[in-house]
């Protein structure tokens, strides 16, 4: 996990040291949650760039965990989270939908690769970024429907670009020690999100690049994808 010191665009403060992480089996959604999926469960669509097959955006971390619980209930699963305002407790034994941990997200994104992107040194074939999303007429940039770019070798789409994706963890600096199924610190000021988005340059969309923001914060480009424990 993390990036080597010679990776172009590396954020030296956040992306190292490279360290070993052991990950238990889990399920990861093939696509980010779409606007149609979100509206079906939540009854509203907060997105700025409308389109039922576009990823939902302008979603805070709090909104994402609420969606996970409501979708779990709708599908007869046990909700994962106990929610009391900004205080959220994760029942790690529950079988419902949840946000991936930061380590699960990077593991799923990389799909066994060690290059800046799962597609190699360039993400042009793998994701939407600021250099391949500009409308030639209006010069505006926007999200795109999910699944239009090349998936990684595990069949996951849009891990690079399109929308930023929330993870479970509070942000914390890396350490060199080996870890098993880390979930981040018990408390903090910022939650992690990953993957970059359609309006960011490619170096911010790399597998190892890390973002952080308060869990109540609603940003135009924040979306998410869901995970579940393996049965």
Residue pairs with C-beta under 8 A, 6 or more apart in sequence:
1 18
1 19
1 20
1 21
1 103
1 106
1 107
1 174
1 208
2 15
2 16
2 17
2 18
2 19
2 174
2 208
3 10
3 15
3 16
3 18
3 116
3 206
3 207
3 208
4 10
4 18
4 114
5 12
5 16
7 15
7 116
7 206
7 208
8 116
8 203
9 116
9 202
9 203
9 204
9 206
9 209
10 16
10 208
11 209
11 210
13 173
14 173
14 174
14 209
14 210
15 174
15 208
15 209
15 210
16 174
17 174
17 175
17 176
19 174
19 175
19 176
19 177
19 178
19 179
20 178
20 179
21 103
21 107
21 178
21 179
21 180
21 182
22 178
22 179
22 180
22 181
23 103
23 104
23 107
23 181
24 180
24 181
24 230
25 230
26 100
26 104
26 227
26 228
26 229
26 230
27 227
27 228
27 229
27 230
28 100
28 104
28 108
28 156
28 225
28 227
29 225
29 226
29 227
30 147
30 151
30 155
30 156
30 157
31 55
31 146
31 147
31 157
31 158
31 225
32 55
32 56
32 146
32 158
32 162
32 163
32 165
32 223
32 224
32 225
33 55
33 56
33 67
33 223
33 224
33 225
33 226
34 52
34 53
34 54
34 55
34 56
34 146
35 45
35 47
35 50
35 51
35 52
35 53
35 54
35 55
35 56
36 52
36 53
37 56
38 45
38 56
38 59
38 67
39 45
39 52
41 67
41 70
41 71
41 74
42 63
42 66
42 67
42 70
45 56
46 56
46 57
46 58
46 59
46 63
46 218
47 54
47 56
47 57
47 58
47 143
48 57
48 58
48 220
49 57
49 142
49 143
51 143
51 145
53 145
53 146
54 143
54 144
54 145
54 146
55 143
55 146
55 158
55 162
55 163
55 223
56 163
56 223
56 224
57 143
57 163
57 220
57 221
57 222
57 223
58 218
58 219
58 220
58 222
59 67
59 166
59 218
59 222
59 223
59 224
60 215
60 216
60 217
60 218
60 222
61 99
61 166
61 191
61 193
61 213
61 215
61 216
61 217
62 83
62 86
62 88
62 215
62 216
63 218
64 99
64 166
64 224
65 81
65 83
65 88
65 98
65 99
66 83
67 97
67 224
68 79
68 80
68 81
68 96
68 97
68 98
68 99
68 226
69 79
69 80
69 81
69 83
69 96
69 97
71 96
71 97
71 226
72 78
72 79
72 80
72 94
72 96
72 97
73 79
73 96
77 94
77 95
77 96
77 97
78 91
78 94
78 95
78 96
79 91
79 94
79 96
80 90
80 91
80 94
80 96
80 97
80 98
81 88
81 89
81 90
81 91
81 98
82 88
82 89
82 91
86 215
86 216
90 98
90 168
90 183
92 183
92 229
93 229
94 229
95 228
95 229
95 231
96 228
97 226
97 227
97 228
98 168
98 226
98 227
98 228
98 229
99 166
99 167
99 168
99 224
99 226
99 227
100 108
100 167
100 168
100 225
100 226
100 227
101 167
101 168
101 169
101 181
101 182
101 183
101 184
102 167
102 168
102 169
102 182
102 184
102 192
102 194
102 210
103 179
103 181
103 182
104 167
104 227
105 165
105 167
105 194
105 195
106 194
106 207
106 208
108 154
108 156
108 159
109 118
109 152
109 156
109 159
109 160
109 194
109 195
109 207
110 118
110 152
110 207
111 118
111 152
111 153
111 154
111 156
112 153
113 120
113 152
113 153
113 207
115 121
115 207
116 123
116 203
116 206
116 207
116 208
117 123
117 126
117 127
117 160
117 202
117 205
117 206
117 207
118 126
118 152
118 153
118 159
118 160
118 207
119 125
119 126
119 150
119 152
119 160
122 202
123 129
123 160
123 161
123 202
123 205
123 206
124 131
124 132
125 149
125 150
126 149
126 150
126 152
126 159
126 160
126 161
127 149
127 158
127 159
127 160
127 161
127 162
127 195
127 196
127 205
128 143
128 144
128 149
128 158
128 161
128 162
128 197
128 198
129 160
129 161
129 196
129 197
129 198
129 200
129 201
129 202
129 205
130 141
130 198
130 199
130 200
130 201
131 201
131 202
133 141
133 142
133 144
133 198
133 199
134 140
134 141
135 141
135 142
141 198
141 199
142 198
143 162
143 163
143 197
143 198
144 162
144 198
146 157
146 158
146 162
147 157
147 158
148 157
149 157
149 158
149 161
151 157
152 159
158 195
159 165
159 195
159 207
160 195
160 196
160 205
160 206
160 207
161 195
161 196
161 197
161 198
161 200
161 202
161 205
162 195
162 197
162 198
162 223
163 195
163 197
163 198
163 221
163 222
163 223
164 193
164 194
164 195
164 196
164 197
164 211
164 219
164 221
164 222
164 223
165 193
165 194
165 195
165 223
165 224
165 225
166 191
166 192
166 193
166 222
166 223
166 224
167 191
167 192
167 193
167 194
168 183
168 184
168 191
168 192
169 182
169 183
169 184
169 185
169 191
169 192
170 184
170 185
170 186
170 187
170 188
170 189
170 190
170 191
170 192
171 184
171 188
171 189
171 190
171 191
171 192
171 210
171 212
172 184
172 185
172 188
184 192
189 214
190 212
190 213
190 214
191 212
191 213
191 214
191 215
192 210
192 211
192 212
193 211
193 212
193 213
193 222
194 209
194 210
194 211
195 205
196 202
196 204
196 205
196 206
196 209
197 205
197 221
198 221
199 221
200 221
203 209
204 211
213 219
213 222
